[in-house]
Amino acid sequence: MIGSIRKFFSEVGLELRKTTWPWDAKERGFKRFKELTDSTLVVVVGLVILGAYVAGWDFIMMYVMKLFTLGISR
């Protein structure tokens, strides 16, 4: 049991050494995470645009459905 746990953690360590991280280890401070923050910003902007698009179509469809169900009343 202990041998299999030790083997698991040694394999995890080997896999972590093979990975490439999205920042340069020599950089210090906020510059170190520039690629990460840029990618996060792209995702957030995309979500805001997609949310606005869906909300816009929702309002348009709501208005159209009101016209169909209630008719044009003035």
Contact map, one row per residue, 1 for C-alpha under 8 A:
11111000000000000000000000000000000000000000000000000000000000000000000000
11111100000000000000000000000000000000000000000000000000000000000000000000
11111110000000000000000000000000000000000000000000000000000000000000000000
11111111000000000000000000000000000000000000000000000000000000000000000000
11111111100000000000000000000000000000000000000000000000000000000000000000
01111111110000000000000000000000000000000000000000000000000000000000000000
00111111111000000000000000000000000000000000000000000000000000000000000000
00011111111100000000000000000000000000000000000000000000000000000000000000
00001111111110000000000000000000000000000000000000000000000000000000000000
00000111111111000000000000000000000000000000000000000000000000000000000000
00000011111111100000000000000000000000000000000000000000000000000000000000
00000001111111110000000000000000000000000000000000000000000000000000000000
00000000111111111000000000000000000000000000000000000000000000000000000000
00000000011111111100000000000000000000000000000000000000000000000000000000
00000000001111111110000000000000000000000000000000000000000000000000000000
00000000000111111110000000000000000000000000000000000000000000000000000000
00000000000011111110000000000000000000000000000000000000000000000000000000
00000000000001111111000000000000000000000000000000000000000000000000000000
00000000000000111111100000000000000000000000000000000000000000000000000000
00000000000000000111110000000000000000000000000000000000000000000000000000
00000000000000000011111100000000000000000000000000000000000000000000000000
00000000000000000001111100000000101100000000000000000000000000000000000000
00000000000000000000111110100001111100000000000000000000000000000000000000
00000000000000000000111111100001000000000000000000000000000000000000000000
00000000000000000000001111110001000000000000000000000000000000000000000000
00000000000000000000000111110000000000000000000000000000000000000000000000
00000000000000000000001111111011000000000000000000000000000000000000000000
00000000000000000000000011111111000000000000000000000000000000000000000000
00000000000000000000000000111111000000000000000000000000000000000000000000
00000000000000000000000000011111110000000000000000000000000000000000000000
00000000000000000000000000111111110000000000000000000000000000000000000000
00000000000000000000001110111111110000000000000000000000000000000000000000
00000000000000000000011000000111111110000000000000000000000000000000000000
00000000000000000000001000000111111111000000000000000000000000000000000000
00000000000000000000011000000000111111100000000000000000000000000000000000
00000000000000000000011000000000111111110000000000000000000000000000000000
00000000000000000000000000000000111111111000000000000000000000000000000000
00000000000000000000000000000000011111111100000000000000000000000000000000
00000000000000000000000000000000001111111110000000000000000000000000000000
00000000000000000000000000000000000111111111000000000000000000000000000000
00000000000000000000000000000000000011111111100000000000000000000000000000
00000000000000000000000000000000000001111111110000000000000000000000000000
00000000000000000000000000000000000000111111111000000000000000000000000000
00000000000000000000000000000000000000011111111100000000000000000000000000
00000000000000000000000000000000000000001111111110000000000000000000000000
00000000000000000000000000000000000000000111111111000000000000000000000000
00000000000000000000000000000000000000000011111111100000000000000000000000
00000000000000000000000000000000000000000001111111110000000000000000000000
00000000000000000000000000000000000000000000111111111000000000000000000000
00000000000000000000000000000000000000000000011111111100000000000000000000
00000000000000000000000000000000000000000000001111111110000000000000000000
00000000000000000000000000000000000000000000000111111111000000000000000000
00000000000000000000000000000000000000000000000011111111100000000000000000
00000000000000000000000000000000000000000000000001111111110000000000000000
00000000000000000000000000000000000000000000000000111111111000000000000000
00000000000000000000000000000000000000000000000000011111111100000000000000
00000000000000000000000000000000000000000000000000001111111110000000000000
00000000000000000000000000000000000000000000000000000111111111000000000000
00000000000000000000000000000000000000000000000000000011111111100000000000
00000000000000000000000000000000000000000000000000000001111111110000000000
00000000000000000000000000000000000000000000000000000000111111111000000000
00000000000000000000000000000000000000000000000000000000011111111100000000
00000000000000000000000000000000000000000000000000000000001111111110000000
00000000000000000000000000000000000000000000000000000000000111111111000000
00000000000000000000000000000000000000000000000000000000000011111111100000
00000000000000000000000000000000000000000000000000000000000001111111111000
00000000000000000000000000000000000000000000000000000000000000111111111100
00000000000000000000000000000000000000000000000000000000000000011111111000
00000000000000000000000000000000000000000000000000000000000000001111111000
00000000000000000000000000000000000000000000000000000000000000000111111110
00000000000000000000000000000000000000000000000000000000000000000111111110
00000000000000000000000000000000000000000000000000000000000000000010011111
00000000000000000000000000000000000000000000000000000000000000000000011111
00000000000000000000000000000000000000000000000000000000000000000000000111
